[in-house]
Amino acid sequence: MADRVADWVELLAAGYPPGDAEPWDNVGLQVGDPQDAVTRVLVALEVTEAVLDEAAAVDAELVLTHHPLVFRPLASLTPASAAGRLALRAAREGRAVLAAHTNFDVAEEATTTPIVELLGLVRVRPLDPRPDPGGEVRKLTTFVPREHTGAVIAALSAAGAGVIGAYDECTFRVPGTGTFRPSAAANPERGARGQRNEVAEDRLEVEVRRDVMAAALAALEEAHPYEEVAYDVYVLDDQRRPHKGLGRVGELTEPTSLRAIADTLAVGLPSPHLRVAGDLDRPVRRVAACGGAGDGLIDAALAADADLYVTGDLRHHPALDARTQGLALIDAGHHATEAAALPLLRAALVEGAAARGLAAQVSASAVDTDPWAGYRPPPAAAGAAATDEEGTSR
């Protein structure tokens, strides 16, 4: 049975929850019927005429992009706007369009990851950490006879509780004394009816994601020796998730010149239109970065005590202000800093699809959607521009 568009919408939402997107963003299914069949998915930075030509050539019924096709509300769906024209074409050809934008940007492995890896940054953390908007993580606290604590931890871990980042079986326990008096109708695992009993217990605490809480509580009930299991669940609405957020900040393993970093990014991203502001021989140790258009995070880079900020689409006045405060800048281009992350997105989709039993093939777009072609004047023109009629330098 063929995959449905809805299957891929669910897969994308599982890896990059729509709730993680910025309030102004528009992510998810942009064009298409959730019940339509999908046999091939084309992953691209954005939808253009050339990308739709490519989708037609490879018979992709779903185009999955980073940039939303429908970003701002459309008053009408006509060819009068680029978004309307492309959406109409996709719909006529029976191609769905699905987008993961800022919900991908904030993920643990996402838009800024290629910059981090190219520069070999260590002690990396989000430049602008994201709070947990929906209370996705809870704290489960229970009380267990000491000799049964290990079994309860094992059961909770098997149910998906106690996962923090790359670690599992994460718990905390404090020894104490539990008291209880069973009624005549009770069937206590230990102690006498009608009497107050005291038992050496551990207060056990573990973090549990909301989506696995039901399984964790069932596992707790099964593994706990008591007839009546006491537990508390706390919603951690404002918990910071240090693995999620816009941008990254980290340190180079050794001080490196701004020139050498620029060379690395120009070749590795690749970024043919790279711009640099600062002393090229200045040593850099701490680097902040944000793929895409990131001048809104200049203050965050300064607050992080970064020597250098790498991003794209830097405007004149924010860049000038950053330089007056001692922050070196590299504008590696909006396209280059985001296109470099598309292989990560495709790999995550392939892995997630396999885990869900989805069969559609996932192709990477070969279309270069960078609108800037770049221009270098011929040597004669460059020489004429550099001197005036008397040959003096301008």
N, C-alpha and C positions, 0 to 999 in steps of 0.2 A: 504494500500500500504506500502510495507516494506521501511525502511530507506535505503539510499544509503551511500556508503563510503563518497561521496562528501558532504553529509549533516553533517557528523561528522567532516570532515575537516573544514567546515565553522564554525561549533559550536566551535571547539577548537580555531580557529583563532580569533573568536569574543572575547573569554575570555582571550586568550593569543596571542596577535598579533605577527605574525612572525617577524615584524619589531622591536619588543622588544628584539629579540635574539641577542647575541653577533655576530660580523661579522664572527668569525671563526666557528660558530656553524652550524649544519645542522638539521633543524626542519621541521615538516610537514609530508606529506605522503612519506613514505620510500619504501613501497612495496604495490602493489595492483592497481586495476582498480577503479577509482572514481565512476563508474556506477554500481559496484557490490552491491548486497543487503546486509544489515546488520540487524540481529535480536538480536545479543548479542555482547557486547563489554567487553573485559577483560582488566582491568587496572593493569599494572605491572611496576616495576621499570625499567626492561630491558628485552630484548628477550634472552632467553636461550633455550636449548633443552627441559628442564623441563617445562618452561613456554609454549612452543609450544605444549607439551604433554597435559598440562592443558587446553589450548585453544581447543584442539581437544576433550578433555573429556567433556567440557561444550558447545561445538558447537559454539564457538565464531568466527565469521568471521572477526572481527577486534581486533587487539591487540594494545592498546594505552599505550605507555611507556613514561617514563621520559628520560631515556638515549636513544639517537638515535641508531638504529641498524646500519645504514650506516653513520658513523661519518666522516671518511676520504674518499676521492674519490677512487673508486675501478677501477683498470686498466682492470679487467675482472671479470665476475660473475661466479666463479667456487667454488668448495668445498675446494680449497686450503687455504682459509682464513675463520676465524670464521664467519665474517659478510657475506661472500659469501655463506657459507654453510647454515646458518640460513635463509638468504634471499631466497635462492633457495627452501628450504623446505617450507617456508611460502607461496611462490608463487605456488608451486606444489599443496599445500593443499587448495589453494584459500583463504588464510588469508591475509588481509591487515595489514600493520604495520604503525602506526602513532605516531609521537613523539612531545612532548612539553618539551624542555630542558631549556635553559637559558631564554626563553620567559616565562616559568613558574617560574623560580628562582626569577625574578624581580617583579613578580606580588605582589599586596598588601597582599593577603593571599596566601602564597606559601611555598617554601622549608624551610625557617628559622622559620616559624610561630610556629611549635611545640616546639622549644627551647624557644622562647619568652613566650609561654603560660605555659610551665612547670616551668619556673623560675619566672613567674608573673611580667615580666618587665613592667615598666610604662615609659611614655614620650618616646615612641619608634619612631625611624625614620630610614630610610635606611642608611646603612653604606656607600654605594657607590651609591648615587642617580643617576637616569637615566635621561638624557635630553629627550625632546620630539623630536624624530628623524625626523618626517615628518610634523611638524606643525599641530598636531592633534587638538590643541585648538586655537580658534580665539577670539579676543575681538570685540564685536559688540557695536557700539556707535550710539545712535539715540537721537532725540530731540523731546520732547513730551509736549504739553500743560499741565500745572501742574495738572489740575483736571482729566486728563486722564492717569496719570502715573501709578496708581494702576492697571487699567485695562490692560495696556500694559505689566506690569510686570507679571500679572497673565497669559496672553496669551503666553508670551515667556517661562515662567516656564512650562506651560502645553505642550509646544513643545519640552521640554528637555533642554532648555537653563538655565544658571545660576546654574549649578551643580559643586560644588567643594568638592571633597572627599565625606564625609557623609552628606553634607549640600546641600539644594536646595534653590531656590529663592534668590540666592546670586547676589546682584546688588549694584551699587553705583550711586548716582545722585547728581548733583550740580545745584542749581537754576541759571537762567540767563534770558536773553531777546533775543527772536528770531525775526528777521525782514524779511519781504518779500513783494513784490509788484506783485499782480496777473495781468496777461495780460487780454485783452478783451476776450480771448478764455478760460480763466480759470473759474473754478467753485469752488471758495474758500469756505471752511467750515466756515470761519470767515474772517472779514476784507473786504475792498472795493477794487474793480478792479481799476487799474491805480494809486493806492496810496500805499505808503509805510506803512505797518502795523507793529505794535509791539505787541508781545504776551509774557506773562510770561511763560517760558518753563523750563523743567528739562532736563539737559544733562544726559542721562541714559546710563550706561555702564554695560555689562554683558558678561561673558565668555560663549562661545558656542563651543562644539565639532564639528569638521568638518562634521561628518556624520549626524548631526541634523541641520546644518546651513540652508539648503533649507527649512525645516519645520519651523525653527525659523523666517526666513524672511517672509514666507507666513503668519505666525501668526502675525508678526509685521504689515504687510500691512493690515490685516483684522481688527486688534484692534485699529490701529492709526486713529485718526479722519481726518487727512489731505488728500487731494487729491494726493499730491506728498510728499512721506515720505523721509526725508533726513536721511541717515545713512552712517556710515563708518565701514569697516571690516578690522581688523589688524591681520596679521599672527604672532603668537607668536612662532617662530621657536625654540628659545633657552629656552623656559619655562622649569623650573625644576618641576618635578612631585614628590613632597615629599613622596607620597604614594607608589612610585615604585623605585626599585633599588636592587642591590645585597646586601645581608646581612641585619642585623638590629643592632642598638645600642640603649640601654635603661638602665634604672636604677632599681635596686631592691628596694622594699619598705623599707627595712632596711638592714644595712650591714650584710653579711652572709659569713661564712668561705668558703674558697676554697674547703675544704673537704666536707662540706654539699652540695655545688652545684654539686660536682662530684658525690656524692651519689644519688642526685635527678636525674641527667641525666643518670647514669648507670642503674637505675631502670625504669625511665619513658620513655626513648626512644624506647626500651632498648638498651644499648650499652655494651655488654660483654667484649669488647676489649678496653675500655676507658683508655687513657693515660693522666697523669697530670704532668705539669711542674710548680713548684712554691711552696712556703711555704703553706702547707695544712691548717695551722691555720691563714693564712692571711685573714683579712676581705676584702670582695669585695663589691663594691657598683655599679659601672658602668660596664656593660657587653656588649661586641660586639660579634656577632655570624654570622656564614654563613654556611648553610647546604651544604654538599658535600666537594669538595676539595677547601679549602679556604686560603692557605698560601699566595696567591697573594694579599690578603687584610690585611695582618699584618700591613702595613704602615698606612692604613686607620683606623685600630683599635687604633694604637698609636696616630694618629692625633685626634681621637675622645676622647682622654684621658681616654680610657677604662682601668680598672684594670685587666680584664680578657677577653680573646678571645676564643670562643668555635667554633670549626669547625672540619674538618676531613682531612685525608691525609697530615698531617704536615710533612714536610721534616726536616732532621737533622739541616742543616745550617740556614734556615730561623727561625726555632724554637730557636736555640741557640742565634741568633741575637736578637730575640724578648725578650728572657729572660735577656740578658745584658742590655736591655732598660727598664726593670722593668715590663714587661707585662707577667702576668700569662697565662698559656695555658691549654686548655683541648681539646685533640683530641678524639672525641667521635666516630670516624669512618665515612668513606664516606657512607657506606650502611645505618647505623643506622640513620644518620642525614637526609638522603633523604627518606628512606622508611617510616619514621614517618609522612611525609607530603602527602603520597599517599591517605589517606582517605579524605584529603581536596580536592585533585584533583577529586576524584570520586564524592564527594558531589557536587562540582561545575558543573560537567558534568551532573549529574542527574537533578539538578535544571535547567540548561540551556536547556537540552533536553526536559523537560516538558514544558518550555516556548515556544519552537519551535514546539511542537507537535510531537517530535520524539518518536518512540515506542520501540526501542531496549533496552533490559535489560543491565544493567551495573554491572559487577561482579568485585570484588577485587581479585587479585591473592593471593593464599595461599602459593606460592612457595617462599622459602627463597633463594635469590640469592647471599647472602653474601659469597664471596669466602674464607673468613678466618674462619676456624672451631674453632680456639682457642685451647690452650694447657696448661695444668697445670701438672708439673711433679708429680709423686707419692711422698708421704712424705719421703721415704727413699732416693730417688734420690735428692730431694731438700736439705735434710740434708747433703748428701755427697758433693753437689756442694757448700755448704756454708762454709765448713771447709777444711783445708789441712790435710796432714797425721798427723801432730802434734796437730790437733784440734784447731788451731788458726783461727780467722776469716779472710777471704779474703776480 
